[in-house]
Amino acid sequence: MGEIILVRHGQANSGAQDEESYDKLSDLGHQQAKWLGAYFAKRENSFDRVISGNLRRHRETAAGLGYADPGIDPRLNEMDYFNLGRALEEVHGVPFPGPDEFADHVPQVMEAWHRAEIMGVETFQSFEDRVIGVLQEAAAPGVRVLCVTSGGVIGMIIRHLLALDPTRMAHILLPIMNTSVHRVHVTPRGPILAGYNAIPHLDHADRAHAVTHY
């Protein structure tokens, strides 16, 4: 049986107002990645392939895990949420949320994007197609693949595996934590979800402050 392990990047610059400013790990984000790398070194078997999106926060997370030179696949890059949020405001008058207001905002963005009422640099369908393309290529029998990516990509993969509508996809991606681990088992009948949002490397009393969503 093969396995795909999806890791969300460490905490990025959560106070940013645009993608370029957001795209770098905070000091805590670097530490989260190092803790997960130490956990993998002790508890995981080796990976046959390690791939990462080409965003800075992905590459920095991969380096913290111990993989300074992963394979780069831009299909693992995040949706452009800042542009989608601005498009939702222009079309429907919904203001871009503050850090604690995303629970209501994300489902609205996903639904409007899915209905093609808004668009950033790509359509919902093109985002879905590129993400599922990575999943299909990584899902090889007997092969273990580590993918360093973002929450939206993980949410889209879970949408595909569980046949979720856009609102339920939003409900899946909202709780995804920084450096969380998600597992997909590759079975003879295809890939199945086997683990979601695990943070064993942060399950220590002195690391409670490091459990972050943004």
VMD Tcl script that draws the C-alpha trace (Angstrom):
set ca {
  {0.00 0.00 0.00}
  {1.29 3.46 -0.86}
  {0.90 6.56 1.28}
  {0.75 10.29 0.66}
  {1.48 12.52 3.63}
  {0.33 16.11 3.25}
  {1.86 18.76 5.51}
  {0.56 22.29 5.75}
  {3.27 24.94 5.96}
  {4.29 26.51 9.26}
  {2.83 29.76 10.55}
  {3.35 32.49 7.97}
  {3.13 36.28 8.25}
  {-0.46 36.27 9.49}
  {-0.71 40.05 9.74}
  {-0.19 40.52 5.99}
  {-2.75 42.11 3.68}
  {-1.47 40.57 0.44}
  {-0.02 37.28 -0.77}
  {3.54 38.55 -1.26}
  {3.80 39.84 2.31}
  {2.15 36.71 3.73}
  {4.52 34.32 2.00}
  {7.25 33.79 4.60}
  {7.40 31.81 7.82}
  {7.32 33.53 11.18}
  {9.89 32.56 13.78}
  {7.27 30.24 15.26}
  {6.60 28.77 11.82}
  {10.27 27.83 11.47}
  {10.19 26.21 14.91}
  {7.01 24.26 14.12}
  {8.69 22.82 11.03}
  {11.80 21.82 12.97}
  {9.70 20.07 15.62}
  {7.82 18.15 12.93}
  {11.09 17.24 11.22}
  {12.42 15.81 14.49}
  {9.19 13.84 14.94}
  {9.40 12.42 11.42}
  {13.04 11.43 11.95}
  {12.06 9.37 15.01}
  {8.65 8.02 14.01}
  {8.34 7.84 10.22}
  {9.87 5.53 7.65}
  {11.78 7.21 4.85}
  {9.93 8.83 1.96}
  {10.42 7.76 -1.63}
  {9.64 11.28 -2.85}
  {9.45 14.69 -1.21}
  {7.70 17.46 -3.15}
  {6.78 21.01 -2.26}
  {4.95 23.92 -3.74}
  {7.25 26.69 -4.91}
  {5.97 29.32 -2.49}
  {8.54 30.58 -0.01}
  {6.58 29.31 3.00}
  {6.46 25.83 1.45}
  {10.20 25.72 0.74}
  {11.06 27.07 4.19}
  {8.83 24.45 5.82}
  {10.41 21.66 3.76}
  {13.87 22.87 4.82}
  {12.79 22.86 8.47}
  {11.62 19.27 8.05}
  {15.11 18.37 6.83}
  {14.50 18.55 3.07}
  {16.39 21.58 1.78}
  {16.10 20.48 -1.86}
  {12.64 18.95 -2.40}
  {11.10 18.40 -5.79}
  {9.14 21.53 -6.70}
  {5.64 21.31 -8.09}
  {3.71 24.61 -8.36}
  {0.45 22.66 -8.52}
  {0.82 22.40 -4.73}
  {0.60 26.18 -4.40}
  {-2.27 27.74 -2.51}
  {-5.32 29.41 -4.05}
  {-4.91 33.21 -4.21}
  {-7.25 33.92 -1.31}
  {-6.43 37.61 -1.04}
  {-7.59 38.24 -4.63}
  {-10.63 36.01 -4.16}
  {-11.57 37.95 -1.03}
  {-11.27 41.26 -2.86}
  {-13.37 39.89 -5.72}
  {-16.08 38.82 -3.26}
  {-16.13 42.35 -1.84}
  {-16.42 43.89 -5.32}
  {-19.19 41.56 -6.47}
  {-21.19 40.98 -3.28}
  {-20.02 43.75 -0.93}
  {-18.59 41.32 1.64}
  {-15.59 43.00 3.32}
  {-12.31 41.14 3.67}
  {-12.27 39.59 7.17}
  {-9.99 40.14 10.12}
  {-8.05 37.19 11.57}
  {-11.00 36.00 13.69}
  {-13.70 36.37 11.01}
  {-12.75 33.72 8.46}
  {-15.30 31.13 9.66}
  {-18.08 33.04 7.90}
  {-15.96 34.35 5.03}
  {-14.36 31.17 3.67}
  {-17.63 29.35 2.85}
  {-18.90 32.45 1.02}
  {-15.70 32.63 -1.03}
  {-15.78 28.94 -1.89}
  {-19.43 29.02 -2.97}
  {-19.07 32.18 -5.07}
  {-15.86 30.91 -6.64}
  {-17.43 27.53 -7.42}
  {-20.40 29.28 -9.07}
  {-17.92 31.34 -11.16}
  {-19.25 34.59 -9.72}
  {-15.72 35.56 -8.70}
  {-12.24 34.62 -9.85}
  {-8.67 35.35 -8.85}
  {-5.82 34.16 -11.06}
  {-7.66 30.90 -11.85}
  {-11.11 29.39 -11.81}
  {-12.30 27.00 -9.12}
  {-12.23 24.22 -11.72}
  {-8.65 24.93 -12.74}
  {-7.55 24.93 -9.09}
  {-9.34 21.63 -8.54}
  {-7.85 20.09 -11.70}
  {-4.25 20.95 -10.84}
  {-4.54 19.75 -7.25}
  {-6.19 16.45 -8.20}
  {-3.51 16.00 -10.86}
  {-0.84 15.99 -8.13}
  {-2.88 13.53 -6.06}
  {-3.30 11.14 -8.97}
  {0.40 11.21 -9.85}
  {1.49 10.71 -6.23}
  {-0.92 7.83 -5.64}
  {1.40 5.00 -6.64}
  {1.24 1.52 -5.06}
  {4.01 0.92 -2.54}
  {5.37 4.47 -2.74}
  {5.48 6.95 0.17}
  {5.28 10.60 -0.88}
  {5.61 13.67 1.36}
  {3.90 16.81 0.03}
  {4.51 20.21 1.66}
  {1.64 22.49 0.71}
  {-1.15 24.76 1.99}
  {-4.52 24.39 3.67}
  {-6.59 25.09 0.55}
  {-4.80 22.36 -1.39}
  {-5.35 19.90 1.46}
  {-9.02 20.91 1.65}
  {-9.43 20.37 -2.10}
  {-7.88 16.90 -1.91}
  {-10.24 15.98 0.91}
  {-13.18 17.41 -1.09}
  {-12.22 15.04 -3.91}
  {-11.78 12.00 -1.66}
  {-15.04 12.55 0.25}
  {-17.13 14.17 -2.52}
  {-17.77 17.33 -0.49}
  {-19.64 20.38 -1.72}
  {-17.83 23.76 -1.55}
  {-19.32 24.74 1.82}
  {-18.31 21.46 3.45}
  {-14.89 21.81 1.84}
  {-14.63 25.20 3.55}
  {-15.58 23.62 6.87}
  {-12.77 21.08 6.38}
  {-10.07 23.60 5.51}
  {-10.89 26.16 8.22}
  {-9.55 24.08 11.17}
  {-6.37 22.97 9.39}
  {-3.44 23.86 11.64}
  {0.07 24.97 10.76}
  {2.38 21.99 10.17}
  {-0.53 19.59 10.54}
  {-0.20 16.12 9.03}
  {-2.82 14.52 6.77}
  {-2.58 10.96 5.42}
  {-3.91 9.38 2.27}
  {-3.56 5.61 1.84}
  {-3.22 4.29 -1.67}
  {-5.27 1.10 -1.88}
  {-6.03 -1.20 -4.83}
  {-9.36 0.61 -5.11}
  {-7.78 4.04 -5.10}
  {-6.70 6.68 -2.54}
  {-8.64 7.00 0.73}
  {-8.40 9.52 3.54}
  {-6.62 7.92 6.51}
  {-5.69 10.85 8.76}
  {-6.61 14.51 9.19}
  {-5.08 17.51 10.96}
  {-2.70 15.63 13.28}
  {-0.11 17.62 15.24}
  {1.71 15.01 17.35}
  {4.88 17.11 17.33}
  {3.01 19.88 19.19}
  {1.36 17.59 21.74}
  {3.50 18.81 24.63}
  {2.49 21.02 27.53}
  {5.20 23.55 26.73}
  {4.13 23.80 23.08}
  {0.49 24.77 23.53}
  {1.33 28.27 22.26}
  {2.54 26.74 18.99}
  {-0.85 25.31 17.98}
  {-1.88 27.88 15.36}
  {-4.28 28.16 12.43}
  {-2.74 31.30 10.87}
}
mol new
graphics top color blue
foreach p $ca { graphics top sphere $p radius 0.5 }
foreach p [lrange $ca 0 end-1] q [lrange $ca 1 end] { graphics top cylinder $p $q radius 0.2 }
display resetview
